[in-house]
Amino acid sequence: MSKRDELIAKYADEFKKMNIAFDMDLLTKVTVGLGPSIYNDDSSTVSCSDEFELQRLIDNFLVKKLGLKKSADEMMAAAKEVCAQLGTSNRNKYRAMFYYLLVKKFGMESAY
């Protein structure tokens, strides 16, 4: 099993622990789309307490990658909702899981 496959299985296990329904095929596609960032300890997670990081996530992922044309407030509210969904006390908010939930929230599965 490759390192990427191990990480995808890890994310799937995390979703199961949190009782969050997920589509394995979409999770795999989102994870593959993140490229090498999933292998770095710092870039593989999202810090919900860092407003600058959340704004960068909105600019680079939601606007540039997914092409969303929502208001900045609506996108920030969605990011914070995902933060809450993954658990405020959970220190491991994996980027792949975070992005997956944003894709589902905005119905942008067709981007993958």
PLY file of the C-alpha trace (Angstrom):
ply
format ascii 1.0
element vertex 112
property float x
property float y
property float z
element edge 111
property int vertex1
property int vertex2
end_header
0.00 0.00 0.00
1.37 3.39 -1.00
1.73 6.26 1.45
-1.13 8.08 -0.28
-3.40 5.03 0.07
-2.49 4.82 3.76
-3.44 8.47 4.25
-6.74 8.03 2.40
-7.53 5.05 4.66
-6.61 7.19 7.68
-9.00 9.96 6.56
-11.75 7.40 5.98
-11.22 6.02 9.49
-11.43 9.55 10.92
-14.73 10.15 9.12
-16.06 6.86 10.50
-15.00 7.78 14.06
-16.86 11.08 13.71
-19.92 9.36 12.23
-19.71 11.51 9.09
-20.99 9.83 5.95
-18.57 10.09 3.04
-18.00 8.95 -0.54
-14.68 7.09 -0.75
-14.28 7.85 -4.46
-14.66 11.61 -3.93
-12.40 11.54 -0.86
-9.74 9.83 -2.97
-10.07 12.41 -5.76
-9.87 15.35 -3.35
-6.82 13.82 -1.65
-5.05 13.19 -4.97
-5.86 16.78 -6.00
-3.96 18.10 -2.98
-0.71 16.64 -4.28
2.36 16.62 -2.04
0.82 18.88 0.62
-0.74 15.83 2.32
2.71 14.47 3.21
3.94 17.52 5.14
2.92 17.73 8.80
2.17 21.45 8.65
0.39 21.63 5.30
-1.60 18.42 5.80
-3.79 20.07 8.43
-5.90 23.22 8.64
-5.67 25.58 11.60
-9.16 26.89 12.24
-7.85 29.44 14.75
-5.76 31.13 12.05
-8.02 33.56 10.14
-5.25 34.19 7.59
-5.04 30.47 6.78
-8.81 30.21 6.41
-8.82 33.22 4.07
-5.99 31.70 2.01
-7.98 28.45 1.84
-11.01 30.37 0.57
-8.97 32.29 -2.02
-6.92 29.37 -3.32
-9.35 26.47 -3.04
-12.92 27.74 -3.10
-12.41 30.62 -5.52
-9.49 29.52 -7.73
-9.86 25.72 -7.74
-13.64 25.34 -7.46
-14.54 28.64 -9.13
-17.11 29.62 -6.48
-18.73 33.01 -6.82
-20.23 33.23 -3.33
-19.81 36.14 -0.96
-16.68 36.19 1.19
-18.83 36.04 4.32
-20.70 32.98 3.05
-17.48 31.15 2.25
-15.91 32.04 5.62
-19.08 30.86 7.39
-18.85 27.55 5.50
-15.18 27.15 6.48
-16.04 27.79 10.13
-18.94 25.35 9.90
-16.52 22.68 8.67
-14.19 23.56 11.56
-17.05 22.91 13.97
-18.07 19.73 12.15
-14.54 18.33 12.50
-14.53 19.29 16.17
-13.14 22.35 17.85
-11.03 20.23 20.20
-9.77 18.04 17.33
-6.20 19.14 16.60
-5.98 17.04 13.43
-8.26 18.76 10.96
-6.78 17.06 7.93
-6.79 19.25 4.83
-8.16 16.45 2.63
-11.12 15.95 4.96
-11.65 19.70 5.28
-11.66 20.22 1.51
-13.88 17.16 1.01
-16.50 18.62 3.36
-16.34 22.00 1.59
-16.80 20.31 -1.80
-19.86 18.49 -0.45
-21.22 21.61 1.26
-21.14 23.64 -1.93
-22.19 20.72 -4.18
-19.03 21.01 -6.27
-18.41 17.28 -6.77
-18.36 17.92 -10.52
-15.03 19.74 -10.08
-13.53 16.31 -9.52
0 1
1 2
2 3
3 4
4 5
5 6
6 7
7 8
8 9
9 10
10 11
11 12
12 13
13 14
14 15
15 16
16 17
17 18
18 19
19 20
20 21
21 22
22 23
23 24
24 25
25 26
26 27
27 28
28 29
29 30
30 31
31 32
32 33
33 34
34 35
35 36
36 37
37 38
38 39
39 40
40 41
41 42
42 43
43 44
44 45
45 46
46 47
47 48
48 49
49 50
50 51
51 52
52 53
53 54
54 55
55 56
56 57
57 58
58 59
59 60
60 61
61 62
62 63
63 64
64 65
65 66
66 67
67 68
68 69
69 70
70 71
71 72
72 73
73 74
74 75
75 76
76 77
77 78
78 79
79 80
80 81
81 82
82 83
83 84
84 85
85 86
86 87
87 88
88 89
89 90
90 91
91 92
92 93
93 94
94 95
95 96
96 97
97 98
98 99
99 100
100 101
101 102
102 103
103 104
104 105
105 106
106 107
107 108
108 109
109 110
110 111
